[in-house]
Amino acid sequence: LSYRCFPHIVNLACKAILAAISALDFNPIPPDEEDDDEEGGTFMDKLTDDPIACLRTLIRVICALSIRRQCFSELTVERFGHDVQLLRDVDTRWSSTCLMIERALFCRPIIVKFLSMPDFEDLRRHYLTGDDWEALQAFYDILSIPHAFQQRLSAEKTPTLCETIRSFSAITAIWKEHQGEHPETSNIIQAGIDKLEEYSERTSLTPAYTVAMCTSHSYLPLS
């Protein structure tokens, strides 16, 4: 394990989270059963499909034709004053799913307006519900944590091994804190934590990593 492995391992943890999302049982609780629950169901209990997969499909159909792309672009210029395009994630690009969701959340009003236009009535079957958007926000909040660490380490001119090890621990700690604050997505987060801890355990078996932590005079603030 080296510094250069850090983004790759974090990417594996993010992939584990995405796999956990895809493996969810998208079977919404019936209204009568939900009413019997004293605490009530969360947005996660109301999902009928994988929101990330639905978002990918929606972006793909919007970008499929030039007339759709042009119309969407005009709507963004009208609202933001400049052109803003939707992003598509790529399996080989780290953090691309996080960035795709972030851009979609930013463009949510545009997406809703676009789908309400008479010319694109046939695309309304791809409409995302309020629960879908809430889930996307929750998934983005989870994925943005490792993305922030990747960006921070990438910005360092001379990143060190001990900073990488500390980042593993910090991501895990923040994810665990997130689990406590958002129990509805706890199982999803756990998939990422398990993957990070799998690789962290390997470093504990190698004396070189302990030496790196003890001898380094540099420190990357992680809070």
N, CA, C and O of each residue as an XYZ file, in Angstrom:
892
protein
N       0.845     -1.196      0.000
C       0.000      0.000      0.000
C       0.881      1.246      0.000
O       1.755      1.390      0.855
N       0.656      2.141     -0.948
C       1.428      3.375     -1.024
C       0.465      4.544     -1.117
O      -0.750      4.373     -1.215
N       1.049      5.755     -1.082
C       0.190      6.932     -1.206
C      -0.646      6.879     -2.467
O      -1.824      7.237     -2.448
N      -0.041      6.429     -3.577
C      -0.754      6.394     -4.840
C      -1.927      5.416     -4.809
O      -2.848      5.523     -5.619
N      -1.895      4.457     -3.869
C      -2.990      3.496     -3.755
C      -4.205      4.105     -3.067
O      -5.313      3.583     -3.185
N      -4.000      5.207     -2.349
C      -5.087      5.769     -1.533
C      -6.338      6.063     -2.350
O      -7.417      5.605     -1.975
N      -6.241      6.813     -3.459
C      -7.461      7.083     -4.227
C      -8.117      5.803     -4.736
O      -9.343      5.708     -4.794
N      -7.298      4.823     -5.103
C      -7.846      3.567     -5.613
C      -8.631      2.842     -4.524
O      -9.726      2.341     -4.779
N      -8.081      2.781     -3.313
C      -8.747      2.083     -2.220
C     -10.018      2.818     -1.805
O     -11.042      2.192     -1.531
N      -9.950      4.136     -1.759
C     -11.144      4.919     -1.447
C     -12.212      4.705     -2.523
O     -13.405      4.636     -2.227
N     -11.763      4.600     -3.771
C     -12.698      4.331     -4.858
C     -13.367      2.965     -4.666
O     -14.555      2.812     -4.949
N     -12.616      1.984     -4.191
C     -13.190      0.665     -3.909
C     -14.238      0.753     -2.805
O     -15.264      0.075     -2.859
N     -13.975      1.594     -1.803
C     -14.944      1.784     -0.721
C     -16.217      2.435     -1.251
O     -17.324      2.068     -0.858
N     -16.044      3.413     -2.156
C     -17.213      4.065     -2.760
C     -17.999      3.083     -3.630
O     -19.229      3.111     -3.657
N     -17.280      2.225     -4.333
C     -17.947      1.205     -5.149
C     -18.736      0.236     -4.268
O     -19.813     -0.226     -4.646
N     -18.187     -0.064     -3.093
C     -18.897     -0.940     -2.154
C     -20.191     -0.285     -1.695
O     -21.211     -0.954     -1.531
N     -20.145      1.020     -1.491
C     -21.347      1.760     -1.103
C     -22.373      1.750     -2.232
O     -23.561      1.530     -1.994
N     -21.916      1.988     -3.456
C     -22.827      1.982     -4.601
C     -23.439      0.592     -4.811
O     -24.607      0.470     -5.181
N     -22.645     -0.445     -4.571
C     -23.158     -1.805     -4.691
C     -24.213     -2.073     -3.617
O     -25.213     -2.743     -3.874
N     -23.985     -1.546     -2.417
C     -24.951     -1.713     -1.334
C     -26.261     -1.005     -1.659
O     -27.339     -1.485     -1.309
N     -26.161      0.133     -2.327
C     -27.370      0.863     -2.733
C     -28.134      0.054     -3.775
O     -29.353     -0.090     -3.684
N     -27.419     -0.471     -4.762
C     -28.064     -1.252     -5.817
C     -28.715     -2.514     -5.273
O     -29.699     -3.002     -5.830
N     -28.161     -3.046     -4.175
C     -28.665     -4.298     -3.603
C     -29.841     -4.095     -2.650
O     -30.384     -5.062     -2.116
N     -30.234     -2.839     -2.436
C     -31.351     -2.571     -1.535
C     -32.647     -3.192     -2.059
O     -32.829     -3.370     -3.263
N     -33.523     -3.510     -1.140
C     -34.843     -4.043     -1.504
C     -35.773     -2.860     -1.756
O     -36.335     -2.287     -0.824
N     -35.925     -2.507     -3.027
C     -36.754     -1.352     -3.375
C     -38.219     -1.786     -3.432
O     -38.808     -1.952     -4.500
N     -38.769     -1.960     -2.250
C     -40.153     -2.391     -2.112
C     -40.808     -1.505     -1.064
O     -40.747     -1.809      0.127
N     -41.434     -0.410     -1.492
C     -41.961      0.561     -0.538
C     -42.960     -0.039      0.440
O     -43.726     -0.938      0.093
N     -42.939      0.476      1.677
C     -43.867      0.019      2.702
C     -45.277      0.466      2.330
O     -45.481      1.644      2.038
N     -46.254     -0.436      2.333
C     -47.642     -0.046      2.052
C     -48.116      0.996      3.054
O     -47.722      0.950      4.219
N     -48.958      1.939      2.623
C     -49.420      3.013      3.516
C     -50.027      2.506      4.811
O     -49.809      3.104      5.864
N     -50.807      1.387      4.758
C     -51.440      0.902      5.979
C     -50.422      0.384      6.986
O     -50.589      0.562      8.193
N     -49.341     -0.270      6.478
C     -48.290     -0.747      7.369
C     -47.467      0.408      7.908
O     -47.020      0.373      9.054
N     -47.266      1.431      7.089
C     -46.487      2.600      7.512
C     -47.184      3.322      8.645
O     -46.531      3.821      9.561
N     -48.516      3.383      8.589
C     -49.284      4.065      9.630
C     -49.188      3.340     10.963
O     -49.306      3.956     12.022
N     -48.970      2.009     10.909
C     -48.884      1.232     12.138
C     -47.545      1.398     12.824
O     -47.381      1.047     13.992
N     -46.590      1.936     12.087
C     -45.252      2.151     12.644
C     -45.255      3.454     13.425
O     -45.550      4.512     12.868
N     -44.934      3.387     14.700
C     -45.003      4.578     15.538
C     -44.069      5.666     15.051
O     -44.396      6.849     15.149
N     -42.909      5.288     14.526
C     -41.942      6.285     14.088
C     -42.167      6.697     12.646
O     -41.635      7.714     12.203
N     -42.955      5.915     11.902
C     -43.188      6.241     10.498
C     -42.020      5.825      9.636
O     -40.901      5.688     10.131
N     -42.266      5.618      8.330
C     -41.203      5.214      7.421
C     -40.371      6.404      6.984
O     -40.843      7.540      6.997
N     -39.132      6.142      6.597
C     -38.247      7.176      6.077
C     -38.340      7.181      4.554
O     -39.028      6.349      3.963
N     -37.648      8.117      3.933
C     -37.645      8.171      2.473
C     -37.063      6.895      1.887
O     -37.428      6.505      0.778
N     -36.163      6.236      2.611
C     -35.570      4.996      2.132
C     -36.609      3.879      2.020
O     -36.487      2.988      1.180
N     -37.616      3.936      2.864
C     -38.666      2.913      2.847
C     -39.645      3.113      1.693
O     -40.449      2.228      1.400
N     -39.582      4.265      1.041
C     -40.566      4.601      0.011
C     -40.008      4.504     -1.410
O     -40.715      4.767     -2.383
N     -38.744      4.129     -1.516
C     -38.123      4.050     -2.838
C     -38.638      2.840     -3.610
O     -38.751      1.743     -3.064
N     -38.947      3.054     -4.879
C     -39.419      1.955     -5.733
C     -38.331      1.461     -6.677
O     -38.494      0.426     -7.323
N     -37.230      2.188     -6.761
C     -36.119      1.809     -7.639
C     -34.854      2.504     -7.170
O     -34.908      3.403     -6.330
N     -33.727      2.094     -7.704
C     -32.447      2.695     -7.369
C     -32.397      4.123     -7.916
O     -32.355      4.300     -9.133
N     -32.401      5.152     -7.051
C     -32.415      6.541     -7.527
C     -31.203      6.893     -8.385
O     -31.319      7.692     -9.314
N     -30.044      6.308     -8.088
C     -28.850      6.613     -8.874
C     -28.991      6.045    -10.280
O     -28.643      6.707    -11.258
N     -29.501      4.824    -10.385
C     -29.722      4.223    -11.703
C     -30.760      5.023    -12.480
O     -30.619      5.226    -13.686
N     -31.801      5.476    -11.788
C     -32.834      6.290    -12.446
C     -32.257      7.610    -12.932
O     -32.595      8.080    -14.018
N     -31.380      8.208    -12.121
C     -30.751      9.469    -12.511
C     -29.870      9.264    -13.736
O     -29.881     10.090    -14.649
N     -29.109      8.176    -13.769
C     -28.273      7.889    -14.937
C     -29.128      7.821    -16.206
O     -28.777      8.394    -17.237
N     -30.243      7.118    -16.112
C     -31.120      6.975    -17.271
C     -31.678      8.323    -17.697
O     -31.728      8.633    -18.887
N     -32.098      9.127    -16.720
C     -32.653     10.445    -17.022
C     -31.619     11.321    -17.724
O     -31.930     11.968    -18.723
N     -30.408     11.344    -17.212
C     -29.358     12.153    -17.825
C     -29.059     11.653    -19.236
O     -28.859     12.442    -20.159
N     -29.033     10.335    -19.386
C     -28.741      9.761    -20.709
C     -29.786     10.184    -21.732
O     -29.428     10.543    -22.854
N     -31.067     10.152    -21.378
C     -32.104     10.495    -22.351
C     -32.124     12.000    -22.629
O     -32.434     12.414    -23.746
N     -31.799     12.816    -21.636
C     -31.742     14.258    -21.862
C     -30.605     14.597    -22.812
O     -30.746     15.465    -23.673
N     -29.481     13.914    -22.654
C     -28.298     14.210    -23.467
C     -28.275     13.460    -24.797
O     -27.370     13.658    -25.608
N     -29.263     12.606    -25.020
C     -29.241     11.751    -26.207
C     -29.420     12.528    -27.505
O     -28.848     12.160    -28.531
N     -30.220     13.613    -27.470
C     -30.509     14.373    -28.684
C     -30.049     15.814    -28.521
O     -30.151     16.391    -27.438
N     -29.553     16.379    -29.587
C     -29.036     17.752    -29.546
C     -30.122     18.751    -29.188
O     -29.848     19.737    -28.504
N     -31.355     18.517    -29.638
C     -32.438     19.463    -29.349
C     -32.746     19.477    -27.859
O     -33.094     20.518    -27.302
N     -32.619     18.326    -27.216
C     -32.842     18.264    -25.769
C     -31.711     18.960    -25.028
O     -31.950     19.708    -24.080
N     -30.489     18.715    -25.457
C     -29.335     19.356    -24.814
C     -29.407     20.865    -24.964
O     -29.108     21.603    -24.025
N     -29.805     21.325    -26.150
C     -29.908     22.760    -26.391
C     -30.971     23.395    -25.510
O     -30.767     24.470    -24.945
N     -32.101     22.721    -25.399
C     -33.184     23.252    -24.573
C     -32.767     23.300    -23.105
O     -33.017     24.286    -22.410
N     -32.136     22.237    -22.647
C     -31.687     22.209    -21.255
C     -30.666     23.314    -21.004
O     -30.693     23.972    -19.964
N     -29.765     23.510    -21.966
C     -28.760     24.558    -21.846
C     -29.403     25.941    -21.756
O     -28.984     26.777    -20.955
N     -30.417     26.175    -22.579
C     -31.105     27.465    -22.558
C     -31.788     27.718    -21.221
O     -31.821     28.849    -20.735
N     -32.329     26.665    -20.633
C     -32.978     26.802    -19.326
C     -31.965     27.149    -18.239
O     -32.263     27.935    -17.339
N     -30.772     26.567    -18.321
C     -29.749     26.867    -17.312
C     -29.224     28.284    -17.467
O     -28.960     28.961    -16.473
N     -29.069     28.738    -18.706
C     -28.615     30.114    -18.944
C     -29.646     31.099    -18.406
O     -29.299     32.123    -17.818
N     -30.911     30.775    -18.615
C     -31.993     31.639    -18.139
C     -31.993     31.746    -16.621
O     -32.278     32.810    -16.070
N     -31.675     30.646    -15.944
C     -31.726     30.634    -14.473
C     -30.412     31.070    -13.834
O     -30.414     31.842    -12.874
N     -29.281     30.574    -14.367
C     -27.989     30.814    -13.724
C     -27.144     31.883    -14.406
O     -26.170     32.365    -13.828
N     -27.508     32.256    -15.624
C     -26.734     33.251    -16.347
C     -25.614     32.665    -17.171
O     -24.894     33.390    -17.857
N     -25.462     31.347    -17.109
C     -24.426     30.677    -17.914
C     -24.843     29.228    -18.130
O     -25.730     28.705    -17.456
N     -24.178     28.599    -19.090
C     -24.520     27.228    -19.447
C     -24.032     26.238    -18.378
O     -22.882     26.296    -17.941
N     -24.906     25.351    -17.976
C     -24.564     24.289    -17.026
C     -25.073     22.973    -17.595
O     -26.267     22.817    -17.851
N     -24.170     22.040    -17.787
C     -24.554     20.750    -18.356
C     -24.575     19.661    -17.285
O     -23.816     19.705    -16.317
N     -25.448     18.698    -17.480
C     -25.478     17.549    -16.595
C     -24.224     16.700    -16.821
O     -23.657     16.695    -17.913
N     -23.805     15.993    -15.790
C     -22.623     15.142    -15.867
C     -23.038     13.680    -15.827
O     -24.011     13.314    -15.167
N     -22.289     12.852    -16.541
C     -22.516     11.411    -16.493
C     -21.337     10.736    -15.807
O     -20.183     11.091    -16.048
N     -21.628      9.774    -14.964
C     -20.533      9.097    -14.277
C     -19.919      8.027    -15.177
O     -20.577      7.461    -16.049
N     -18.653      7.776    -14.936
C     -17.888      6.790    -15.686
C     -17.238      5.858    -14.684
O     -16.636      6.317    -13.714
N     -17.347      4.572    -14.901
C     -16.874      3.587    -13.938
C     -15.389      3.726    -13.633
O     -14.954      3.426    -12.522
N     -14.616      4.175    -14.603
C     -13.164      4.264    -14.428
C     -12.709      5.605    -13.845
O     -11.516      5.800    -13.609
N     -13.638      6.521    -13.614
C     -13.267      7.836    -13.066
C     -13.664      7.926    -11.608
O     -14.835      7.764    -11.266
N     -12.674      8.188    -10.732
C     -12.952      8.299     -9.314
C     -13.870      9.489     -9.045
O     -13.722     10.554     -9.645
N     -14.813      9.290     -8.139
C     -15.740     10.330     -7.671
C     -16.727     10.782     -8.741
O     -17.468     11.739     -8.512
N     -16.763     10.132     -9.896
C     -17.639     10.619    -10.966
C     -19.118     10.488    -10.596
O     -19.926     11.321    -11.005
N     -19.485      9.458     -9.831
C     -20.884      9.324     -9.412
C     -21.253     10.415     -8.424
O     -22.346     10.976     -8.485
N     -20.339     10.712     -7.516
C     -20.557     11.804     -6.562
C     -20.765     13.118     -7.295
O     -21.674     13.878     -6.962
N     -19.932     13.391     -8.290
C     -20.030     14.644     -9.046
C     -21.287     14.673     -9.914
O     -21.886     15.731    -10.104
N     -21.688     13.518    -10.439
C     -22.918     13.445    -11.229
C     -24.121     13.813    -10.368
O     -24.986     14.579    -10.793
N     -24.171     13.265     -9.157
C     -25.288     13.549     -8.256
C     -25.263     15.011     -7.823
O     -26.301     15.670     -7.769
N     -24.069     15.509     -7.515
C     -23.940     16.907     -7.090
C     -24.479     17.856     -8.154
O     -25.207     18.796     -7.835
N     -24.125     17.616     -9.416
C     -24.595     18.487    -10.488
C     -26.109     18.355    -10.675
O     -26.793     19.351    -10.913
N     -26.631     17.135    -10.570
C     -28.070     16.929    -10.720
C     -28.845     17.640     -9.613
O     -29.890     18.236     -9.871
N     -28.337     17.579     -8.385
C     -28.992     18.280     -7.277
C     -28.997     19.785     -7.518
O     -29.984     20.466     -7.239
N     -27.901     20.286     -8.033
C     -27.804     21.711     -8.345
C     -28.808     22.089     -9.431
O     -29.412     23.161     -9.384
N     -28.979     21.204    -10.404
C     -29.851     21.487    -11.545
C     -31.280     20.959    -11.347
O     -32.063     20.929    -12.296
N     -31.614     20.554    -10.151
C     -32.948     19.966     -9.929
C     -34.087     20.845    -10.448
O     -34.972     20.327    -11.129
N     -34.106     22.150    -10.160
C     -35.209     22.972    -10.682
C     -35.275     22.972    -12.207
O     -36.359     23.020    -12.789
N     -34.113     22.919    -12.845
C     -34.063     22.894    -14.303
C     -34.603     21.563    -14.827
O     -35.352     21.529    -15.804
N     -34.219     20.476    -14.173
C     -34.682     19.152    -14.590
C     -36.197     19.063    -14.483
O     -36.862     18.562    -15.390
N     -36.738     19.553    -13.372
C     -38.193     19.524    -13.171
C     -38.898     20.357    -14.239
O     -39.907     19.927    -14.798
N     -38.371     21.541    -14.522
C     -38.977     22.411    -15.541
C     -38.866     21.788    -16.924
O     -39.804     21.854    -17.718
N     -37.730     21.189    -17.207
C     -37.496     20.543    -18.509
C     -38.521     19.438    -18.740
O     -39.107     19.351    -19.819
N     -38.738     18.602    -17.742
C     -39.665     17.480    -17.891
C     -41.119     17.922    -17.954
O     -41.978     17.168    -18.409
N     -41.399     19.140    -17.500
C     -42.774     19.648    -17.539
C     -43.131     20.273    -18.885
O     -44.288     20.616    -19.128
N     -42.129     20.421    -19.762
C     -42.377     21.052    -21.064
C     -43.132     20.100    -21.993
O     -42.829     18.908    -22.034
N     -44.106     20.614    -22.732
C     -44.918     19.763    -23.617
C     -44.087     18.980    -24.633
O     -44.442     17.854    -24.984
N     -42.993     19.562    -25.103
C     -42.175     18.887    -26.119
C     -41.513     17.613    -25.590
O     -41.106     16.752    -26.370
N     -41.408     17.500    -24.284
C     -40.703     16.351    -23.713
C     -41.612     15.527    -22.798
O     -41.168     14.942    -21.810
N     -42.872     15.504    -23.152
C     -43.844     14.766    -22.347
C     -43.497     13.279    -22.264
O     -43.774     12.626    -21.258
N     -42.889     12.751    -23.330
C     -42.558     11.325    -23.355
C     -41.448     10.964    -22.369
O     -41.233      9.788    -22.077
N     -40.748     11.965    -21.861
C     -39.653     11.704    -20.925
C     -40.116     11.713    -19.469
O     -39.326     11.442    -18.565
N     -41.392     12.024    -19.241
C     -41.871     12.150    -17.869
C     -41.902     10.827    -17.120
O     -42.021     10.806    -15.895
N     -41.797      9.732    -17.845
C     -41.735      8.435    -17.162
C     -40.425      8.288    -16.377
O     -40.286      7.401    -15.535
N     -39.469      9.178    -16.675
C     -38.190      9.159    -15.958
C     -38.179     10.156    -14.792
O     -37.134     10.400    -14.189
N     -39.329     10.717    -14.488
C     -39.434     11.739    -13.435
C     -38.982     11.168    -12.095
O     -39.348     10.049    -11.737
N     -38.192     11.934    -11.361
C     -37.733     11.535    -10.040
C     -38.660     12.103     -8.972
O     -38.991     13.289     -8.998
N     -39.077     11.262     -8.041
C     -39.975     11.691     -6.981
C     -39.222     12.473     -5.908
O     -37.992     12.530     -5.910
N     -39.974     13.070     -4.999
C     -39.348     13.774     -3.887
C     -38.484     12.849     -3.042
O     -37.424     13.249     -2.559
N     -38.938     11.607     -2.864
C     -38.147     10.632     -2.103
C     -36.863     10.266     -2.846
O     -35.820     10.053     -2.228
N     -36.947     10.195     -4.183
C     -35.748      9.931     -4.983
C     -34.708     11.031     -4.766
O     -33.527     10.749     -4.566
N     -35.156     12.270     -4.808
C     -34.235     13.396     -4.631
C     -33.653     13.412     -3.218
O     -32.477     13.721     -3.026
N     -34.483     13.079     -2.238
C     -33.997     13.043     -0.858
C     -32.933     11.961     -0.702
O     -31.934     12.155     -0.009
N     -33.157     10.825     -1.349
C     -32.183      9.743     -1.305
C     -30.886     10.157     -2.001
O     -29.795      9.874     -1.507
N     -31.007     10.821     -3.140
C     -29.811     11.280     -3.861
C     -28.993     12.243     -3.005
O     -27.763     12.192     -3.005
N     -29.681     13.119     -2.278
C     -28.969     14.031     -1.379
C     -28.245     13.253     -0.293
O     -27.103     13.563      0.045
N     -28.913     12.239      0.253
C     -28.296     11.420      1.302
C     -27.083     10.665      0.760
O     -26.056     10.572      1.433
N     -27.200     10.128     -0.452
C     -26.086      9.385     -1.041
C     -24.928     10.326     -1.360
O     -23.762      9.966     -1.197
N     -25.255     11.523     -1.811
C     -24.199     12.503     -2.092
C     -23.461     12.873     -0.809
O     -22.235     12.984     -0.812
N     -24.193     13.064      0.286
C     -23.563     13.410      1.559
C     -22.578     12.324      1.991
O     -21.540     12.624      2.582
N     -22.901     11.069      1.698
C     -22.021      9.955      2.054
C     -20.780      9.947      1.158
O     -19.654      9.837      1.645
N     -20.994     10.064     -0.140
C     -19.889      9.972     -1.101
C     -18.987     11.202     -1.086
O     -17.814     11.117     -1.452
N     -19.525     12.341     -0.665
C     -18.722     13.570     -0.676
C     -17.632     13.558      0.387
O     -16.671     14.322      0.294
N     -17.768     12.705      1.390
C     -16.767     12.637      2.463
C     -15.434     12.109      1.925
O     -14.420     12.792      2.075
N     -15.391     10.933      1.309
C     -14.106     10.480      0.749
C     -13.624     11.350     -0.402
O     -12.420     11.503     -0.605
N     -14.571     11.927     -1.164
C     -14.175     12.800     -2.267
C     -13.388     14.006     -1.743
O     -12.400     14.418     -2.351
N     -13.826     14.565     -0.620
C     -13.135     15.725     -0.045
C     -11.708     15.372      0.367
O     -10.793     16.176      0.192
N     -11.517     14.173      0.911
C     -10.169     13.751      1.312
C      -9.288     13.501      0.100
O      -8.105     13.840      0.104
N      -9.862     12.909     -0.933
C      -9.097     12.693     -2.158
C      -8.617     14.019     -2.736
O      -7.465     14.142     -3.152
N      -9.501     15.003     -2.758
C      -9.149     16.312     -3.297
C      -8.078     16.980     -2.451
O      -7.172     17.631     -2.974
N      -8.191     16.813     -1.146
C      -7.243     17.481     -0.257
C      -5.844     16.887     -0.391
O      -4.853     17.613     -0.461
N      -5.779     15.576     -0.425
C      -4.470     14.939     -0.574
C      -3.867     15.207     -1.950
O      -2.654     15.369     -2.085
N      -4.721     15.251     -2.962
C      -4.241     15.516     -4.317
C      -3.658     16.920     -4.431
O      -2.783     17.171     -5.259
N      -4.148     17.834     -3.597
C      -3.675     19.217     -3.647
C      -2.332     19.403     -2.942
O      -1.663     20.417     -3.137
N      -1.938     18.421     -2.122
C      -0.670     18.524     -1.413
C       0.502     18.347     -2.380
O       0.513     17.415     -3.183
N       1.485     19.244     -2.299
C       2.653     19.154     -3.180
C       3.532     17.960     -2.810
O       4.100     17.305     -3.684
N       3.640     17.684     -1.510
C       4.462     16.558     -1.065
C       3.661     15.705     -0.086
O       3.946     15.711      1.111
N       2.666     14.975     -0.576
C       1.868     14.122      0.316
C       2.725     13.021      0.918
O       3.594     12.469      0.243
N       2.487     12.699      2.180
C       3.278     11.685      2.859
C       2.426     10.480      3.202
O       1.197     10.544      3.218
N       3.107      9.384      3.475
C       2.422      8.138      3.773
C       1.571      8.253      5.023
O       0.455      7.734      5.061
N       2.082      8.926      6.050
C       1.327      9.017      7.297
C       0.039      9.801      7.104
O      -0.964      9.523      7.760
N       0.062     10.792      6.196
C      -1.158     11.543      5.914
C      -2.211     10.627      5.305
O      -3.402     10.746      5.592
N      -1.750      9.713      4.461
C      -2.657      8.766      3.834
C      -3.304      7.868      4.879
O      -4.515      7.646      4.850
N      -2.496      7.350      5.802
C      -3.012      6.471      6.853
C      -4.005      7.220      7.729
O      -5.058      6.687      8.080
N      -3.665      8.462      8.083
C      -4.578      9.258      8.906
C      -5.881      9.510      8.177
O      -6.941      9.573      8.800
N      -5.813      9.657      6.856
C      -7.021      9.906      6.079
C      -7.950      8.710      6.108
O      -9.169      8.869      6.176
N      -7.383      7.504      6.056
C      -8.209      6.305      6.188
C      -8.993      6.350      7.494
O     -10.204      6.130      7.518
N      -8.280      6.640      8.577
C      -8.904      6.670      9.899
C      -9.944      7.778      9.997
O     -11.005      7.601     10.596
N      -9.625      8.923      9.399
C     -10.538     10.063      9.477
C     -11.821      9.802      8.699
O     -12.910     10.111      9.182
N     -11.704      9.235      7.498
C     -12.894      8.919      6.706
C     -13.777      7.943      7.464
O     -14.993      8.118      7.538
N     -13.156      6.912      8.026
C     -13.917      5.920      8.796
C     -14.621      6.571      9.971
O     -15.790      6.284     10.230
N     -13.921      7.449     10.691
C     -14.505      8.109     11.861
C     -15.688      8.984     11.463
O     -16.721      8.977     12.133
N     -15.542      9.733     10.383
C     -16.632     10.615      9.944
C     -17.820      9.798      9.460
O     -18.970     10.135      9.741
N     -17.536      8.718      8.730
C     -18.632      7.849      8.276
C     -19.386      7.255      9.474
O     -20.614      7.170      9.455
N     -18.651      6.847     10.512
C     -19.309      6.276     11.692
C     -20.167      7.321     12.393
O     -21.256      7.014     12.879
N     -19.679      8.541     12.444
C     -20.469      9.636     13.017
C     -21.727      9.869     12.187
O     -22.807     10.125     12.720
N     -21.559      9.772     10.869
C     -22.687      9.942      9.955
C     -23.730      8.844     10.176
O     -24.932      9.090     10.083
N     -23.257      7.634     10.468
C     -24.187      6.531     10.743
C     -25.086      6.853     11.924
O     -26.288      6.590     11.893
N     -24.498      7.421     12.960
C     -25.281      7.766     14.144
C     -26.311      8.843     13.874
O     -27.404      8.833     14.440
N     -25.947      9.782     12.997
C     -26.857     10.887     12.683
C     -27.916     10.498     11.658
O     -28.998     11.083     11.624
N     -27.599      9.502     10.818
C     -28.516      9.095      9.751
C     -28.656      7.569      9.730
O     -28.122      6.907      8.840
N     -29.366      7.021     10.700
C     -29.486      5.556     10.800
C     -30.149      4.910      9.595
O     -29.958      3.719      9.353
N     -30.925      5.677      8.836
C     -31.612      5.099      7.677
C     -30.641      4.658      6.579
O     -30.987      3.829      5.737
N     -29.428      5.214      6.589
C     -28.430      4.823      5.586
C     -27.224      4.135      6.232
O     -26.171      4.010      5.608
N     -27.377      3.693      7.472
C     -26.270      3.103      8.215
C     -25.690      1.874      7.520
O     -24.470      1.726      7.440
N     -26.552      0.993      7.016
C     -26.066     -0.228      6.370
C     -25.278      0.072      5.100
O     -24.322     -0.630      4.768
N     -25.691      1.124      4.394
C     -24.985      1.521      3.177
C     -23.579      2.010      3.524
O     -22.599      1.620      2.890
N     -23.498      2.859      4.527
C     -22.205      3.397      4.951
C     -21.293      2.278      5.444
O     -20.084      2.311      5.213
N     -21.872      1.288      6.124
C     -21.074      0.210      6.684
C     -20.313     -0.543      5.601
O     -19.204     -1.022      5.838
N     -20.902     -0.648      4.421
C     -20.222     -1.327      3.314
C     -18.921     -0.617      2.963
O     -17.918     -1.270      2.678
N     -18.926      0.706      2.980
C     -17.714      1.474      2.712
C     -16.707      1.361      3.844
O     -15.505      1.242      3.606
N     -17.201      1.400      5.077
C     -16.313      1.276      6.238
C     -15.611     -0.081      6.226
O     -14.407     -0.169      6.467
N     -16.374     -1.134      5.945
C     -15.789     -2.483      5.922
C     -14.663     -2.585      4.899
O     -13.645     -3.232      5.148
N     -14.848     -1.946      3.753
C     -13.817     -2.001      2.714
C     -12.570     -1.238      3.147
O     -11.452     -1.712      2.947
N     -12.757     -0.054      3.744
C     -11.600      0.708      4.215
C     -10.862     -0.041      5.317
O      -9.632     -0.087      5.322
N     -11.601     -0.622      6.243
C     -10.970     -1.318      7.364
C     -10.237     -2.564      6.896
O      -9.245     -2.974      7.499
N     -10.728     -3.165      5.816
C     -10.042     -4.326      5.250
C      -8.615     -3.972      4.850
O      -7.685     -4.741      5.091
N      -8.450     -2.788      4.230
C      -7.114     -2.368      3.813
C      -6.322     -1.760      4.963
O      -5.095     -1.858      4.996
N      -7.020     -1.134      5.902
C      -6.325     -0.562      7.057
C      -5.677     -1.645      7.893
O      -4.597     -1.449      8.449
N      -6.338     -2.790      7.982
C      -5.778     -3.904      8.747
C      -4.461     -4.388      8.134
O      -3.567     -4.843      8.847
N      -4.353     -4.286      6.824
C      -3.121     -4.709      6.166
C      -1.954     -3.809      6.560
O      -0.831     -4.284      6.726
N      -2.216     -2.511      6.711
C      -1.142     -1.595      7.083
C      -0.651     -1.863      8.498
O       0.532     -1.692      8.791
N      -1.564     -2.286      9.381
C      -1.167     -2.535     10.770
C      -0.227     -3.722     10.886
O       0.472     -3.863     11.889
N      -0.203     -4.572      9.875
C       0.668     -5.748      9.891
C       2.048     -5.453      9.314
O       2.925     -6.318      9.309
N       2.236     -4.215      8.823
C       3.506     -3.849      8.192
C       4.222     -2.793      9.042
O       3.721     -1.674      9.153
N       5.376     -3.106      9.646
C       6.087     -2.165     10.517
C       6.395     -0.831      9.862
O       6.459      0.190     10.547
N       6.590     -0.819      8.540
C       6.964      0.427      7.853
C       5.925      1.509      8.062
O       6.269      2.689      8.138
N       4.681      1.137      8.154
C       3.633      2.140      8.310
C       3.634      2.737      9.708
O       3.364      3.925      9.887
N       3.942      1.903     10.700
C       4.062      2.414     12.061
C       5.222      3.391     12.165
O       5.108      4.436     12.805
N       6.348      3.042     11.528
C       7.517      3.921     11.520
C       7.178      5.242     10.851
O       7.586      6.301     11.327
N       6.433      5.189      9.746
C       6.061      6.410      9.026
C       5.245      7.326      9.902
O       5.417      8.544      9.848
N       4.349      6.767     10.718
C       3.516      7.575     11.595
C       4.344      8.206     12.704
O       4.097      9.345     13.103
N       5.323      7.464     13.199
C       6.099      7.933     14.344
C       7.176      8.948     13.970
O       7.523      9.816     14.771
N       7.701      8.836     12.753
C       8.840      9.675     12.379
C       8.459     10.905     11.575
O       9.281     11.804     11.398
N       7.228     10.962     11.085
C       6.854     12.099     10.248
C       6.701     13.363     11.081
O       6.120     13.339     12.166
N       7.231     14.465     10.561
C       7.097     15.762     11.236
C       6.027     16.618     10.587
O       5.723     17.711     11.065
N       5.455     16.124      9.495
C       4.409     16.879      8.821
C       3.063     16.439      9.345
O       2.919     15.337      9.875
N       2.099     17.288      9.197
C       0.769     16.965      9.705
C      -0.268     17.586      8.795
O      -0.230     18.780      8.498
N      -1.202     16.745      8.358
C      -2.298     17.220      7.507
C      -3.528     17.372      8.368
O      -4.084     16.359      8.792
N      -3.991     18.585      8.655
C      -5.188     18.745      9.477
C      -6.342     18.020      8.835
O      -6.588     18.166      7.637
N      -7.056     17.231      9.633
C      -8.136     16.414      9.095
C      -9.485     16.858      9.591
O     -10.496     16.274      9.204
N      -9.543     17.866     10.432
C     -10.825     18.321     10.941
C     -11.319     19.490     10.123
O     -12.394     20.024     10.394
